[in-house]
Amino acid sequence: MSLAAAGAAYGARRSLGYMAGLAFGMLVVMTAVATGVVGMLLTVPGVAPLAAIGAVVYFVYLAWRIATAPPLAERSAAGQAPSIVPGLALSLTNPKGYAAMLALFSGHVIVRERLLADAALKIAVTMAIIVLVNIAWLLVGAGLARYLRSPRASRILNLAFAALLLVSAVALLPL
């Protein structure tokens, strides 16, 4: 969603840094999961709930930014597009990414008896998929930009995206 929004607001080319940050962040997540760092951290008492609360706080902040963003028609074409840092931060704080990678690395073996080759292949294939899907979202957003120039349509989309992000944040709360 965030790549589509960036593509719509700033164009595909100006949003490539953000896309790179998202991809690099997922590479870091995959590496941390594959090496067992995430598993080790989750065994420390209190870390899992603290991480979940931190992610919720970040998601609420992002939802606020999305909900209060001006409609596309009001944004300046010269405005600063999101860079690699926000993309990296979003990937590193997205618990759904960690959960997906934990499932991938713990539940499936592609190369038996060679753990490093297995992890490398999983990372390579997953990164290829991530890059292709991210390019598609970026292009979809850029293609839809002309339809979102209406202040009303843009405001509705901003509020809908913010609400969806809040719903996903509530799902992360430790119960």
C-alpha positions as CSV (number, residue, x, y, z in Angstrom):
1,M,0.0,0.0,0.0
2,S,2.7,2.4,0.9
3,L,4.5,1.9,-2.4
4,A,1.3,2.5,-4.4
5,A,0.8,5.6,-2.4
6,A,4.3,6.8,-3.0
7,G,4.0,6.0,-6.7
8,A,0.8,8.0,-6.9
9,A,2.1,11.0,-5.0
10,Y,5.6,11.2,-6.3
11,G,5.8,9.0,-9.4
12,A,7.6,5.7,-9.8
13,R,11.1,7.1,-10.5
14,R,11.1,9.4,-7.5
15,S,9.9,6.6,-5.2
16,L,12.7,4.1,-6.1
17,G,14.7,5.0,-3.0
18,Y,11.8,4.2,-0.8
19,M,11.3,0.9,-2.6
20,A,15.0,0.1,-2.2
21,G,14.6,0.8,1.6
22,L,11.7,-1.6,1.8
23,A,13.6,-4.3,0.0
24,F,16.8,-3.8,1.9
25,G,14.9,-3.9,5.2
26,M,13.3,-7.3,4.2
27,L,16.8,-8.6,3.4
28,V,17.9,-7.6,6.9
29,V,14.7,-9.3,8.3
30,M,15.4,-12.5,6.4
31,T,19.0,-12.5,7.5
32,A,18.1,-12.0,11.1
33,V,15.5,-14.8,10.9
34,A,17.7,-17.2,9.0
35,T,20.7,-16.8,11.4
36,G,18.5,-17.3,14.4
37,V,19.0,-13.8,15.8
38,V,15.2,-13.2,15.9
39,G,14.5,-16.5,17.5
40,M,17.2,-15.8,20.2
41,L,15.8,-12.3,20.9
42,L,12.2,-13.7,21.2
43,T,13.4,-16.0,24.0
44,V,14.3,-13.1,26.2
45,P,11.4,-12.4,28.6
46,G,9.5,-9.3,27.7
47,V,11.1,-8.7,24.3
48,A,8.2,-10.0,22.2
49,P,5.5,-7.8,23.9
50,L,7.8,-4.8,23.8
51,A,8.6,-5.3,20.1
52,A,4.9,-5.6,19.4
53,I,4.0,-2.5,21.3
54,G,6.9,-0.6,19.5
55,A,5.5,-1.7,16.1
56,V,2.0,-0.7,17.1
57,V,3.2,2.8,18.1
58,Y,5.1,3.1,14.7
59,F,2.0,1.9,12.8
60,V,-0.2,4.4,14.6
61,Y,2.3,7.2,13.7
62,L,2.2,6.1,10.1
63,A,-1.6,5.9,10.1
64,W,-1.7,9.5,11.5
65,R,0.7,10.7,8.7
66,I,-1.5,9.0,6.1
67,A,-4.8,10.3,7.4
68,T,-3.6,13.8,7.7
69,A,-1.7,13.9,4.4
70,P,-3.0,16.5,2.0
71,P,-4.8,15.3,-1.1
72,L,-2.7,14.5,-4.1
73,A,-4.0,17.6,-5.8
74,E,-2.6,19.8,-3.0
75,R,0.9,18.2,-2.9
76,S,3.7,20.0,-4.6
77,A,5.4,18.1,-7.4
78,A,8.6,19.5,-5.9
79,G,7.9,17.9,-2.5
80,Q,10.4,15.4,-1.1
81,A,9.6,11.8,-2.0
82,P,10.1,9.2,0.7
83,S,13.7,8.0,0.8
84,I,15.5,4.8,1.7
85,V,15.3,5.4,5.5
86,P,11.5,5.4,5.9
87,G,11.3,2.3,3.7
88,L,14.0,0.5,5.8
89,A,12.2,1.6,9.0
90,L,8.9,0.2,7.8
91,S,10.3,-3.2,6.8
92,L,12.3,-3.5,10.1
93,T,9.2,-2.7,12.2
94,N,6.7,-4.8,10.3
95,P,5.9,-7.9,12.5
96,K,4.1,-9.5,9.5
97,G,7.4,-9.6,7.7
98,Y,9.1,-11.4,10.6
99,A,6.2,-13.8,10.9
100,A,6.3,-14.7,7.2
101,M,10.1,-15.2,7.3
102,L,9.9,-17.3,10.4
103,A,7.3,-19.5,8.7
104,L,9.5,-19.8,5.6
105,F,12.8,-20.5,7.3
106,S,11.4,-22.9,9.9
107,G,8.8,-24.7,7.9
108,H,10.4,-25.6,4.6
109,V,13.7,-27.1,3.5
110,I,14.7,-26.8,-0.1
111,V,18.3,-27.9,0.0
112,R,18.7,-30.8,2.4
113,E,21.8,-31.2,4.5
114,R,23.2,-27.8,3.5
115,L,21.7,-25.1,5.7
116,L,23.6,-22.2,4.2
117,A,22.7,-23.1,0.7
118,D,19.1,-23.6,1.8
119,A,19.0,-20.2,3.4
120,A,20.7,-18.5,0.5
121,L,18.3,-20.0,-2.0
122,K,15.3,-18.9,0.1
123,I,16.6,-15.4,0.4
124,A,17.4,-15.1,-3.3
125,V,14.0,-16.4,-4.4
126,T,12.1,-14.3,-1.8
127,M,14.1,-11.1,-2.7
128,A,13.3,-11.6,-6.4
129,I,9.6,-11.9,-5.6
130,I,9.7,-8.9,-3.3
131,V,11.4,-6.7,-5.9
132,L,8.9,-7.8,-8.6
133,V,5.9,-7.3,-6.4
134,N,7.2,-3.9,-5.2
135,I,7.8,-2.7,-8.8
136,A,4.2,-3.7,-9.6
137,W,2.8,-1.8,-6.6
138,L,4.9,1.2,-7.5
139,L,3.7,1.2,-11.1
140,V,0.0,0.6,-10.1
141,G,0.2,3.7,-7.8
142,A,1.9,5.8,-10.5
143,G,-0.8,4.7,-13.0
144,L,-3.6,5.5,-10.6
145,A,-2.3,9.0,-9.8
146,R,-4.5,10.8,-12.3
147,Y,-7.6,9.2,-10.8
148,L,-6.6,10.3,-7.3
149,R,-6.2,14.0,-8.1
150,S,-9.7,14.6,-6.9
151,P,-9.4,16.0,-3.3
152,R,-12.4,13.9,-2.3
153,A,-11.1,10.6,-3.7
154,S,-7.7,11.3,-2.3
155,R,-9.1,12.0,1.2
156,I,-11.2,8.9,1.1
157,L,-8.2,6.8,0.1
158,N,-6.0,8.4,2.8
159,L,-8.6,7.6,5.5
160,A,-9.2,4.1,4.2
161,F,-5.4,3.3,4.2
162,A,-5.0,4.8,7.6
163,A,-7.9,2.7,9.0
164,L,-6.5,-0.5,7.4
165,L,-3.1,0.3,9.0
166,L,-4.8,0.8,12.4
167,V,-6.7,-2.5,12.1
168,S,-3.4,-4.3,11.4
169,A,-1.8,-2.5,14.4
170,V,-4.5,-3.6,16.7
171,A,-4.0,-7.2,15.5
172,L,-0.4,-6.9,16.7
173,L,-1.2,-6.0,20.3
174,P,-0.2,-8.6,22.8
175,L,-3.2,-10.0,24.6
